[in-house]
């Protein structure tokens, strides 16, 4: 067992199927991504994709996720995306108390604040999910003020993906790729908890600088974090956790996996590796339970 009896993990970062507007359909890109996916499958010992005729296409995804909760003894999963806010709410609504979800829609739409309020008040979603490199204007642009004001009034979390986005053919340069792009907004609205996933996905130093200034920045640990191999300085999972722990403490670190597809399902390997790092750093059980579930539960009022 990874944890003491009675504790259940909560995963802040998973996805139901959703549109991927940032991925290229170019055949050269697709072929390179196929090679990358197979290499990653072998590296992480992921299950081999089933033949098309063997795929369980009739069984709803959310039912399969319930199986994952039971299989691994998880206390819950927060889904960040689906085909729409209504689709996400409908799916997780089948299993009250087991899943939560965030709204995910363009912040640049004129009615973005109204849609966010509907997603929260009518659909019961718990926060807001954005991809920084898909937002075409600065985050402090006055057009976005209604969204930030609503989030601040409700003290709702917003999870923003910064850094590298996608795989081969993905986004490596953009106005809003750096976590510091949210600095002005985060400092102006300290009541908004901003969650930055994947340890900054290539912008770890910048994320630490952001955390140093803004006590409302939380770090989400999700994914394989392979971007560590592409930095000019040496990094590994132990270093990431140690530096975050030293700067912001265990209360602002939140576990996630970025799990999204089947037959892979919940990526238990990521959980194992992250728990090992925390134990190697001699964190106590309260700190570990905060990181791997209780911090997220408090942010989402999912107690």
N, C-alpha and C positions, 0 to 999 in steps of 0.2 A: 504494500500500500504506500502511496506517495504522501498521504496526509494522515493525521490522527483521526480516529473514528469519530464520526458525526459531522465532519466538514465536507461540504460539496463545492466543487469548482463552479464558477460562473464565467462563461466566455463572452467577453464584450464585443467580439468582432467575428461575425460570420455573414455569409451571403446566401440568399435565395437567388434563383436565376434572374438575371436582369440584363438590360441592353448594355453593350460594350462599345460606345461610340469612339473610344480612343484606340481601338485595335484595327490595324490595316488588313484589308482583304487581298492584298497583293500576293500572288502565288509564291514569289520568292520569300516573302516574309512568312507566309504560312508554312512553307517547307522548313525554314529555320526554326520556327516555333515548335514544329513537330519533333525535330531533333532535340531541342532544349527540353521539351516535356518528357521525352523518353529518358534522357539523361537524368533529369530530376527524379523521375519515378524510380530508377534504379538506385540513385544516391540515397533517397529517403525511404526506400522499400515500400513505396506506395503500391496498391493493388493494380494489376493490369486492367485497362479498360475492357469491358466485355464486348464480345461481338455484337453487332447491331441487333441481330435476331434474339440475343439473350438479354437485352436490356429490359429492365422492369419499368417500361415507360408508362404503364397504366397506374402504378402506385404513386400517389401524391408525394412530393418531396417532403412535406412537413410530417407525414407519417413516418417516413424513413428517419427523419431527425429525432422523432420521439424514441425510436429504437436506439439511436446513438446515445441519447440521454440515459436510457436504462442500461445500455451495455457498459458505459463508462462511469455510471453513478454520478452524472453531472447534475448540478442544481439548476441549471438554466443556460440558455444561449440568447444573445441579443443579435438579431439580424439587422443589417444596415441597409439592405437593398432588396428589391423584388421588381416585378414588372411595373408596379405603380404603388403608391401609398395604400390604395384600396386593396390591391392584391396582397400586400404584406399583412395588413390588418386582418383580412379574411382568413389567411392561412394560419397565423399564430392564434387567432381567435378560436380555432378548433380545440386548442389545448390551453385553457386559462391557467396562469400560474407557472407555466413551464417555459414560455418564451416571452421576450420583449422585442420591440422593433423601433427603428428610427425612421422618420420621414426622409425621403430622398427625392428631391426635385430641384430644378434650376433656381438658383438664388437670383438670377438676372431677370426672371419673369416679373412683369408688373404686379402680379397678384401673389408673389412668393410668400409674403408674410401671412396673407389670408389663407393660403393653402397650408402653411405650417400650422396655423391656429386650428384649422379644420382637422388636420392629421392628429393633433394633440387632443383637442377637446371632443371631437366626434369619433375618431378612429382609435383613440387611446394609445398613440405612439409616444415614445418617451424622450425623444430628442431629434437631432437633425444631422444628416450625413452629407458631406460635400467632398468633391475632388478638387483640390486647389488648382491643378493644371487644366481644369475644364471651365474655370471661371475667367471670363475674358476681361474683366475690369478689376481695379484694385479693391481689396476687401473694405477699405475705408471710404469708398465712393459713397456719396450721400444717397444714391439710389438704393443702397442696401441697408440704410439706417432702420427702416421699419422691421426688418428681420432681426437685427441685433437688439433692438429695443424689446421686441416680444420675448426673445430668449432670455434677456436680462431680467425682465419683469417676472418671468416664471422660474428663473434660475435653472433653465434646461440646458443639458449638455449638447455640444455640437462636436462631432468627430470629423476632422478634416484631414484627408490624405494629402500630404505634401511629399515631395521627392519624386523619384523615378516612378513612372506609372505604366503598367502593362508589362509586356515582355519585349521580344525582338520587334522593332517597328513601333514601340511605345513612345511615350513622351519623356525626353531628357532635358528639354529647355523650355521655359515658359515664364511669363510674368509672375505667376503665383506658385512656382515650384518650391520655393524656399519657405520653411516655416516662419521665418521672420516677416513674411508678407502679412501675417495676421497680427503683428506686434501692436500697431496703433489701435486696432479694434480690441485686442485682449487687454490692453492697458486702460482703455476708455470704459470697458464693460467688465469690471472684475467679478460681477455676479454670474457671468457666463463661464461654466467649466468647459474649457477647450481641450479636447482629447486628440493628441497627435499620434497616429499609429506607426508601427514598424520602426520605432526609435528614430523617426525622421527619414527613413528610406534613402540614405545617402547624404543627409544633411544633419548628422548627429551633433556636430559642434554648434551649428546654428540653433538646433533645438535646445541644447543646454543653455545657450545664451538667452533664449526666449524664456526658459524656465527660471533662470536667475533673476530676471526682471519681473515676471508675472506669476504670482502664486496661484493663479487659476488655470495653469497649464498642467495637464496630465499626460503621461506617456503610456501609450498602448504598445505592448510587446509583440504584437501578432506577426505571424508569417515565418518563413524560413530565414529571413534577414540575410539573404545571400549578398545584398548590396555591400556587406562588410568587406567582401573580397575586392571591391572596386574603389576603395578609399586609398589615398596616398599614405595613410598612417595605419598601423596595425590595429585591428579590432577583432574581438571575438565576443561570444555571448557573455562570458564572465566579465569582461571589461565593460560592456554596455550596462549590465546590471550594477556593477560596482560604482561607476561614475554617476548613474542616475540616483542610486541609493545615497551616495555621499552628498549630492547637491539638493535633492528634493525629498529624500526619505521614502519609506515604503508606502506612505499614504497617498502618493500621487503617481504610483506605478500600477498599471491595470493589465491583467493578463488577457490575451486574445490569441486566436489561432489563424484567422483569415480562412477558415474552412468554408468550402463552397460547393463541392461536387461529389457525386457518387460514381464509382464505388469507394472513393477515398473516404468520404464522410468526415467525421471529427478526426483531426490530425493529432492523435495521442502522442506521437513522437515529439511534437513541438512542446507539449505540456511536460513530458519527461525531461527534455533538455533544459527547459527553463527552471523547473523545480530543482534540478541538479545544480544549476548555477547559483540559485539562491541559497541552497544548503552549503555549497562550497564557500559562500561568503559568510557563513555562520549566522544567517538571519534567524531570529527566533520564530516560534510557531505563530504568534500573533501577527508578526510582520508578514510571514508567508501567507497566512490565511487572508490578510488584507489584500495582498497583491493578486492572489488567485481566486478572488471572489467577493470579499466583503467591501472593497473600495467601489467596485462596480455596483453592487447592490445599493450602497448608500447613494451614489450619484443618480441611480434610476428609481430610487424609492421602491426597490424590489426586495423588501425584507420579509 
